């Protein structure tokens, strides 16, 4: 396996050297998306989340959303991850999960479980970008189905990964000064965001190199690109000469899977912890399949009425 990886990296290095324009354009495109979409939508929430954790919001949300967390049979402290992830979108769920795990609000089993059903795409991305390339009605439809299927995944995994809903919730009485929390949250936020940017660049570059050397028909190319890097795949599919029904189904499935780029971001964030990645992967495959089935089968009933 080690030799295979080394051989693959040598080939990629050669391709990078002889395709410098592709690499440069991939970096520029990734940086543009990062600057215009990802950084503005995630950075404020990364700062806000650490401030909220320090000043008691976890205890508040735990009480407020305890009935909802009982539905998923999980520690009510996980409600913080659920709510914040819905607002900010992936891969922020991994960061919030790791933050609560590191501060011992949740254990590794609870962290593994909550990751499976908090894979929410940023609502502004769907209502903005997706609505723009398709239309507003379809964008809203995809958003609702994407969130609904996430909740279904949570209901599926509530018994697969068994956790104790009666776990004693930690009460944080060790509040740090506002200036310390703010400075730490800024540093941690930048670390996570640059990890996301770097992963995006790597996978978009690999995707563009593969597209040059491997001939695929436009539909397979769009699906393949989406499996590797979500944004590029969605953009490719939106330009295909296929029905809006098929476009909506494929885009919804890609959003629910997230792309290998997002998966690598999640794995990197939870590295050096006991939080398991495999259940998250299985959940995303199920999530993608459920989303595709529901969007395709209800499209004519909802969109054309």
N, C-alpha and C positions, 0 to 999 in steps of 0.2 A: 504493500500500500504506500509506504514511504517513497519507494522508487517511482511509482506511478505518479504521485503528486509532484515529485521533483521533475519528472519528464514533462508533465503537463505545464508546469511553471516555466520550463525552458522554452516550450513552444509558444506560450503566451508572451514571454519576453521578446522572442524573435518577431512575433506578429506586431507587438507594440512598437518595436524599433522601425519596422518597415511600413507601419501605418500610423505615423505620428499625427497626421491630420484627423484621423478618427479619434485618437486619444484626446487630442486638444479639444475637438468639438464636443466630445462626451463630457469632458471636465467643465467646459463652458455651459453646456446645457444643464448638467446636474447642479452646478453652482447657481444658475439662474432660477431653477425650481426651488432650490434651498433658500435663496435670498427672498424670493417673492412669495413662497407658499409655506415652506416648512418652518423656517426660523421664526417668522412673525406669528405663526399659529401655535408653536410649541413653547418657545422660550418664556413668554409670560406665565404660562401654566406651570412650567418647571420651577420658576421662582415662587409663584403663589403656593404651589403644593407644599414646599418645604416650610414656608411661613405658616400655613394652615396646620401642618403636622405639629409644629412647635407650640402653637397657641390653642390647641385643644379641639380642633375641628374633627379629628378622628373620633373622639369620645362623643361629640355632638351628632355626627353622621351615624355612628354606631347605634345610638338610641333611636334616631329618626327613621333609619332604614332597616331596623332589625327585622320587621316582618318580611321584607323583601329578601333579605339574606337567609331567613329561615326557609324560604321557598327553594333556595339553592342548597340548603343544608350546610351552611358554612358560617364561620365566625363573623359576627356583625361588623367587625373592624374592616372587613373587606369591602364594605359599602363605600368607603372613601375611594378605593381603586375603581370601583364600578362607576361612580358618579363622575370622577375626574377624567376617566378614560372616555366616557361618552362625550364629554365636552371637548377634549383636546385631541383624541384620536391616537391610533397606534403610531410608533411603538412606545408611546408614553406609558401604557399599562405596565410594561415591564419595569420601567423606572420607578413608578409608584409602588409596584409590588416589592421590588428590591429594597426601596426605602423603608417600607413597613416591616419587611423581614429583618433588615439590618437593625432596626430599632426595637425588634422583638414584639411588635404588635401582633404578628401572625407567625406561624411556624412554616416549615418548608412544604408540608403537605397542603396546607391552606393556600400557600403562595402558588404552588403548582396547579391547584384546582382553580383558583380565581383567574389565572392567566388564560384558561381555556375558554372563558366566556366574556372576556373584556377586550376582545379584539374589535374595537369600534374604529371605523374610518372617521377622520375629522369631518363633522357635518358640513363645514364650510367648503371642504374639498368637493364633496358630492353635490351640494346645492350650488356651488360656484362652477367648478371645472366640468363636472359631469353634466350639469344642466346646460352649460354653454355648448358642449359638443353634441348633445342630444336635444333635449328640451326640458323646460322646468318641470313639467308634469312627470316625465320619466325619471328625472333626477330625484324628485320627492318620493316616487314609487320605489326606486332602488334604495334610497335611504331607509325607508320604513321596513322593507324586507330585510335589508342588511342588519338592522338593529333587532328585528323580531327573531331572525334565525340565530343571532347571538344568544338571545334569551333561551331559545329552544336548546341550544348546545349546553347552556348552564343546567337546564332541567335534565338533560341526558346524563351529564357528568356528576350530578348530585349524589348518585348512588355508586357510580363507577369508582370515584375517588372519595372514600368515606372520611369525613372529618367531623369533629365534635363541635356542634353548634353552641354548646354550653361552656366553651373555653373561657376562662376568666380573662376579661379584657384589661390590658395594661392601662394604667392611668399615668400619663406623663406629667410629673411634677417638677422635672428638671428643665425648666425653661431657660434657654440661652438668651443673651441680649439680642435685640432686634438687629443690631449692626453685624453681629457674628453670624446669625442665621442668614441674613441677606447676602453677605459676602460669600459664605459657603454655598448658598444656593446658586449664585451667579457662576462660581467656579465649576460646580457639579453640572449645571445646566449646559455650559459651554463644552465640557468634556463629552457629555452624552450627545449633543448636537453635532459636534465634529466627528464623532463615531458614526452617526447616521449619514453625514455628508460623505465621509470616506467610503462607506459601504455602497452608497448610491453610485459614486463615481466608478468604483471597481466593477460593479455588476452591469452598469450601463455600457462601460467600455467593452466588457466581455460580450455583451449582447450585440453590440454594433460590429464587433470583429466576427462573430459567428454569422451574423446576417450577410456579411460580405462574402464569406467563403463557403457557406452552406446554403444552397438554393432551396427555399421552401415556397410553397404557394402562399399568397397573401394572408389567407385565413390562418393557416398553420403558423405562419410567421408571427401574426398578432398574438395567438395563444401562447406560443413559445416565449415571445418577448415578455408577455404578461406574467408568465410563470417565473421568469428570472427577475425582471424589474417592473413593478406594477404600473408606474406612470407612463413609461414608454410603451408598454403593451396596450394600455387603454387608449393612448393616442393613436397607435397603429390601427387598432380595431375600429375606432371612430371614423377613420378615413376609408374603410372598406366598402365596397359596393354590395352590401347585404342589407337585409331588412332591419328596421329599428328593433324588432322583437329579438332577433338573434344578437344584435349589438348589445342590447340591454342585458340579455341573459349572460353573455360572455363577460361583460364589464362587471356585472354583479358578482359573478363567480371569482373573477380576479381580485376584486376588492375583499371578498371574504377569505380568500387564501392569503393574500398579502404580497405574494412574490417571495422568491428565495432571498432577495435583498433584505426585505423586512425580517424574515426569519433569522438571518445572520445577525441583524441588529439586536433582535430579542436574545439570541444565544449569547452575544457579546455582553449585553447588559446584565444577564443573570449568571455570567461565568463567575467562578470562585464562590458559588453558593451551592446549597443542596436542592435548589429549585430545579425540577425536571423539565426538560424541553420536549421530550417525546409526546406526552399527553397534549401539549399545545399543537404539535404537528398533526396529530390524529384529529383534534378538534377542528383545525383549519380545513382539512380535507372534507370532513363531514359538513362543516359550515358552508364551504364552497358548493358542495353537491346539493344541499338543501336550498341554498339561495337560488341556484340555477333552476331547480325543479319548480320552485314557487313562482319565480319571475316569469318563466316560460309559460306555465300553465294558467296563471291568472292575468297575463298581459292583455289578452283580448277582452277579458271581462272588465278590467279596471281602466286601462289606457284608452280603449276605443269607445268607452261610454261617455 
